Amino acid sequence: MGKGMIYIYSGDGHGKSPAAIGKAVQTAALGKRVVLIQFLKEKGLNDSEFVRRMEPEIKLFRFEKSDSNFLELSEDQKKEEIHNIKNGINFAKKVLTTGECSLLILDEVLGLIEMGIITVDELKEVLAARQDGTDVILTGIALSDDVCMLADEVTKIETMKFKSW
């Protein structure tokens, strides 16, 4: 079995997170386990009956406590949320170290790099903890060359046309 693949879904278009969730459903349908950690998503997928029905195959985590946009928080609130986010990053490393899933999705992790909350080297350290066969999906808008070099496959998603119904 190989080391697994690292995928990046990036770009300014809509659909990065839904694409990652689609891959999660495909993986779960094969009887494999998925861990999805959301960052910078305000309420994210939130705790709902639907999310609970996906367990145990797909487990969703969100470490941020605030339901507000990170950029709109006070400096004290941002410090607290950065601490929570770093707990989420440490949890991701633990998940990869223990090999408890076949697919780990770090939703909006590229935004953490863009905001300076984590560094590319910190993300690289997390990814280095992967066990054989574990795939990882990273999502976010901004994509640097350094981040791009971490991936086996990079998909750029852009909105060609958006019309509100």
Secondary structure as UniProt FT lines:
FT   STRAND          6..10
FT   HELIX           16..29
FT   TURN            30..31
FT   STRAND          34..38
FT   TURN            42..45
FT   HELIX           49..54
FT   TURN            55..57
FT   STRAND          58..62
FT   HELIX           70..72
FT   HELIX           75..98
FT   STRAND          103..107
FT   HELIX           109..114
FT   TURN            115..116
FT   HELIX           120..128
FT   TURN            132..133
FT   STRAND          135..140
FT   HELIX           145..148
FT   TURN            149..150
FT   STRAND          153..156
//
